[in-house]
Amino acid sequence: MTGCNGRAVPFCPTMPAEFVGALDQGTTSSRFMVFDAAGRQVAVAQREHRQLFPRPGWVEHNPVEIWTACREVIERGLASAGLAAADLAAVGITNQRETTVVWDRRSGRPVHNAIVWQDTRTEELCARLAASGGRDRFRAATGLPVAAYFSGPKLAWILDNVDGARQRAEGGDLLFGTIDSWCIWNLTGGADGGVHVTDVTNAGRTLLMNIATLGWDEKLLSSLGIPPQVLPEIRASSEVYATAAAPLAGVPVASAIGDQHAALFGQTCFAPGDAKNTYGTGCFLLMNTGMRPAASRHGLLTTLAYQLAGQPAVYALEGSIAVAGALVQWVRDNLGLIESSAAIEALARSVDDNGGVYFVPAFSGLFAPHWRGDARGAILGLTAFANRGHLARAVLEATAWQTREVVDAMNADSGMALTELRVDGGMVGNELLMQTQADVLGVPVIRPAVTETTALGAAYAAGLATGFWRSLDELRNLWTEDRRWSPSLDQAPREAAYAQWQKAVARTLDWV
């Protein structure tokens, strides 16, 4: 269909904007996507950025490189569909979460590379914090254990290890943010009037926000030595923050929501008990628990699901797995076992089972439900029988078994047995993995028609804030199923294999 200006999209200059954009800034790449009123993808552009590893366990990104990539994908995404900024009713931001940036408010220059959520350099700081009160000393206020995963300790490290950073921060010259804040500040003008904000989902991953008050907590700031003047304003996930400058001049910036929360939103998991799992660099299972935070006794995180403007916040339980798709990339890049990530499925299908091989990818320790920074990766059960196919199958099974651990913990914490799992992210095109996941969980696994639910969730939140979509019910009606996988493995072999996985995990502990 062509509009009155001859474009291959239904658009006329006199008509209201018919699309919503989403900037999805992830761990390995930045994407810009455009959706129509039916939630269908209209345009996409993507660009990878470098992964920097200055020392073992350290992971960094260049924030300037990330913002340059964001500008590029916005421009290319619009151009690919023959659209202009004026065609967008709103733009939303979704982002890799705990990754930490500190920059000069006047020049816009970062004082250090971004410290990525996978980075382990703050383990010593976290151990000192845990020495007084244990790893759960902040859990009542934050819903989180003391762990290097979160951005507050990363911010403290920058202030204490970059020359002059603490003095400049205390003098009001520096700004801190997770990647959402960095992108919004630049998108709305940067040093020339950019707004310094974050939302409850990202603020809730810092170890600095009180999940009951939804504000920065003075006691937490004091414990970590954080001057409050560096912090962004905490806002709802879905509301208009400001109007964008170039390359989206005039478009309302109307949502900020951490990537996993955005996927929950894009999967329309709006009712307590609704759950999704996102298979990306890491793997993240979230369950909506309603308007009261649910405390975890089994190694999960109590987190914010989302907040709509003027409404109470909605909470979730989360199981965070550090390494999922990143393991496939590691096998590709570090071992040269496959030429592309997609090739892992065919190689894994070349054998009937894992040949007794288990791969525990504790490259940066283990996240939920273990929270063991002392663990390191291991391949176990090797015999002379094992070959490349067995290792490939063990790689895929590692993601499925880690998810099983999280689901067991979530069932115990929520008091509700998971009856189905909605899935999304880059790995859900791997049908062997999806069948394996159904087999090890014993419940159906369901893939939606739109699998890029992270970007879709940011678009939904932005569209709600501007009236492009009018209600959660309207969004729920847009969700459609693409395919489901039902369990095909009997309980006895499932539990026997799970016991072997748990034995393998135990071997990785106390390595550091």
Buried (B, 14 or more C-beta within 10 A) or exposed (E): EEBEEEBEBEBEEEEEBBBBBBBBBBBBBBBBBBBBBEBEBBBBBBBEBEBBEEEEBBBBBBBBBBBBBBBBBBBBBBEBBBBBBEBBBBBBBBBBBBBBBBBBBEEBEBBBBBBBBBBBBBBEBBEEBBEEEEBBBBBEBBBBBBBBBBBBBBBBBBBEEBEEBBEBBBEEBBBBBBBBBBBBBBBBBBBEEBBBBBBBBBBBBBBBBBBBEBEBBEEBBEBBEBBEBBBBEBBBBBBBBBBBBEBBEEBBBBBBBBBBBBBBBBBBBBEBBBBBBBBBBBBBBBBBBBEEBBEBEBBBBBBBBBBBBEEEBBBBBBBBBBBBBBBBBBBBEEEEBBEEBEBBBEBBBEBEEBBBBBBBBBBBBBBBBBBBBEBBBBBBBBEEEBEBBBBBBBBBBBBBBBBBBBBBBBBBBBEBEBEBBBBBBBBBBBEBBBBBBBBBBBBBBBBBEBBBBBBBBBBBBBBBBBEBBEEBEBBEEBBEEEEBBEBEBEEEEBEEBBEBBEEBBEEBBEEE
